Amino acid sequence: MLLVLNSGSSSVKLAVFDADLRPRLSGQVSEIGGLGRVEIGPYRQTCAVRDHRAALQLALDVLAQNGLPVEAFRAAAHRVVHGGGDLVQACRITPQIEAAIEACVPLAPLHNPANLAGIRALAAVAPNLAQYASFDTAFHATNPDVARRYAIPASAEATGLRRFGFHGLSYAGLVARVAELCPGQMPARLLALHLGNGASICAIKDGRSVATTMGYSPLDGLTMGTRAGSMDGNAVLRLAADHGIARAGEILNKESGLLALGGHSDMRALHAAKTPQAAFAVAHFCYWAVRHAGSMIAAMGGLDAVAFTGGIGEHDAHVRAQIIQGLAWLGLDLDEDANVRAARHIHRATAKQPIWIIPAEEEAQIAREAVGVMAVMPS
């Protein structure tokens, strides 16, 4: 058995996989630091959850009650958002790796501390359990230098200012699923769109990331639920001058995007609102997805297939249709009925370029990566 953990600032999500990487159980402990909620399989409980250690102990107790004591697990695997320039593949967590993850905290101050809290909490309550880490930035380590570097002085770049990219575990899982759909015929140039509250696009050439829309942080690129997406640097400086750096950061990360344009950060709420502002927000999201998709296609030198994933990518037929319509000049041929049904294949039978909906499977990808490391370096 393998335990997969995704620790956030106020929650710990978990999934259990058997030896054949089949999912057995999933759930979460949420609202850490207050009156928390434990939701694992059919189990539901509300109780005080002081910190991540208490959350992990609660989760392990519930798993044990479901016949999965900690002794049943071969290892635990964690999602770590930022691996910086050095942590570019899954690995076993050692004191040195833990220190390297902590060194990346300035690059992901909202995420890596929570990831570390989960790692350390589990070490405290299950000290004999081997732990592994997968990094959300790692998939994009194959981007060429011309895609990664900003045109800034070397002294500024030395502080860590470069493009990293995110949603890497989602894209890696998507590549694995596409490879299953096309055995021996993996599309050479795959446009992958992870569309959700956080949204990005990745150019995947021969199974490897060569460009992506997110950059130094997840703020760059597409219009998102509450994030502004790409902006002129001087516009950002103007916000900082007018409001101060901290307040500007809140505006750009938490008060912008779909929320600012349409009054809602959730795409379903925008569709339901039926206001001109909501319609404009949806149109803005689709327009910039098409604009950025064009850049990704140029980075690959063409297009052989398209794949949608993420909450919006998997469930919003209107958004998918608008994006494909914006790329129709490439010869993409959408099957409208299949799109409405959210079928796996949403292209017409005669289409030259397939269009797929691929469910996001980040936990399964983390499990695959951990098993791969264990096969090479058994604990």
Secondary structure as UniProt FT lines:
FT   STRAND          2..7
FT   STRAND          11..17
FT   TURN            19..20
FT   STRAND          23..30
FT   TURN            32..33
FT   STRAND          34..40
FT   TURN            41..42
FT   STRAND          43..49
FT   HELIX           52..65
FT   TURN            66..67
FT   HELIX           70..72
FT   STRAND          75..80
FT   TURN            84..86
FT   STRAND          91..92
FT   HELIX           95..103
FT   HELIX           105..107
FT   TURN            109..111
FT   HELIX           112..125
FT   TURN            127..128
FT   STRAND          131..135
FT   TURN            136..137
FT   HELIX           138..142
FT   HELIX           145..148
FT   HELIX           154..157
FT   TURN            158..160
FT   HELIX           168..181
FT   TURN            183..184
FT   STRAND          189..194
FT   STRAND          200..205
FT   TURN            206..207
FT   STRAND          208..212
FT   TURN            218..219
FT   HELIX           233..243
FT   HELIX           245..254
FT   HELIX           257..262
FT   HELIX           267..273
FT   HELIX           276..300
FT   STRAND          305..309
FT   HELIX           310..315
FT   HELIX           317..326
FT   HELIX           328..330
FT   HELIX           336..341
FT   TURN            349..350
FT   STRAND          355..357
FT   HELIX           362..376
//
